[in-house]
């Protein structure tokens, strides 16, 4: 374990790959491994890329990594794929998605399984990001399965979130109202050389304006003055509060790299905004709070599952509930009582 960590911190990509494999497999000792890496994290810029299937996320991520390398930056990419119902592994994990960066050791690519997580991300992804951060990657890009109302875990894990929308996608734009609009720091209308791109940009712009008006009504602040920035977004200067961020819109053709420079410029602007406004630290606090809660839920569930098995399995409790000898609430209380007593005694 010590040798593996030392090699990772020394820049050994094989050690990085082995570490992420241990994390994804939840191999014995992985928790200690992640714990020891934690003190070396906090420097990477974590970017989330999400959007509807077919929006061109993989192609865009490939081009982003290529451009970052041209700028002398190192890149780590985690592509979250749907989980196989049979193996739990990534269904699309064997696809070739980083063609432009094949052979470049400073672009580390890993395909991981969503493992059934409703938010599209698993706890293992959080730990893998830590490994890439501790390794020293300048940019860590997370590409999610796709966009939907439950695909919002990315906002807790990434510093900046870009949502890709294909042109002439009225249904997709309507879907954004279900929850994705709130997580986007940047909208990229990809495949902008196709018909309908202008309409999609306009629909997104109207949605952003509507959202801004709703927030103004909710907070009682009006008349925000917008700073000049690409895509009509960026930081808003408000009269009473600290500047807030309004999502920008950029048109891209990922396969040809068109619009890529503007997109990366907006990502840089958002990073600067997070640092100057104090939001970067606020995001980190929210991220760790969410991670602690998630780990507590997972560990508590595992502990209680072991207790159920020790008492003969769930079927015995179900039989008693069916026979009206008890009820689900009473069963839950009975199973939790020892845990509650132990926690209360430790607290005292």
C-alpha positions, 0 to 999 in steps of 0.5 A: 500500500505504501509503495503504491501510494509513493509510486502514484505521487511520483507520477507512475501512471501504472500505480495510478491505474492500479489505484483506480482499479482497487477503488472501482473493485472496492478491493480490501484496503481501498478505504485506507488508500483513499484516506492517505491520498486525501491530503494530497488533493485540492489542486485539480480543476474538475470539469463535468460534461453531461448532456443527452445521448448523441450530443457528442460528449465523447468527441468534445472531451477528446478535443478538450483533452487534446487542446489542454495538452497543447497548452502543456496541461496534464489531463485525467478523464473519467467516462461514466458508462451505463452499468451491465445488469449482469456484471456491473461493469461498464457496458461501453467500456471497451469503446475507443473514445480518445483517438486524438490522444492515443499514446499520450501518457499525460492524458489518462483515460478511464471508463467506469461503471455508473453501478446503478447510481440514480445520479449517474455517478458512483461513490467510486467515481468520487474516489477516482477523482481524488486519485487523479487529483493527488497524482497531479493532473491539472484538469480532471474531466468527468463525462456522464452517462447522459442527461435526465432529471436524476443526472445531477450528481455531477454538480456535487463532484465537478467545479464547473458543469457543461451541458451539451445540447444537440441542435433542433432538440426541442424535446431535449431543451424542454427536458432541461427544465426538469432539473438540468438547467439548474446545474449548468454553468455553460451550455454547448450547442454541439453539432452547430453546423446542423439545421436548428442550431440557431433555434436551440441557442435562442431557446436556451437563451430564453430559458436562462433569462426566464430562470434569471427573472425567477431568481430575481423575484425570489431574492427581491433583486432586479436590474442585474448588469451583465458583464461582457462575456461569450455567449451572453452569460458570465458573471452578473454584477448585482447592486446589493450582493456579490456577483453571481454566475449566469450560464453562457452559451457557446456553439461548437462542432466538436469533430472539427474543433470549432468553438473549442477555444471559446468553450475553454475560455468560458471554463477558465472564466468560471474557474476564476469566478469561483476562486474570486467569489469564494464559491470554490471553497463553498463547493468543496464544503458541499461536496464533502458534506454530501460525500460524508452523508453518502458514506454513512448511508452506504456503511449503515445499510451494509451494517444493517444488512449484516444484522438482518442476516445474523437474525436469519434473513429478511424472509423471517421478518417478512413472514411476521409482517404478512402474518400481522405479528408485527409491521415494517416500522416495528421491524426497522425499530427493532433492528436499529435499537442496538445501533441507536443505543451504541451511538448514544452511549458513545455520544455521552 
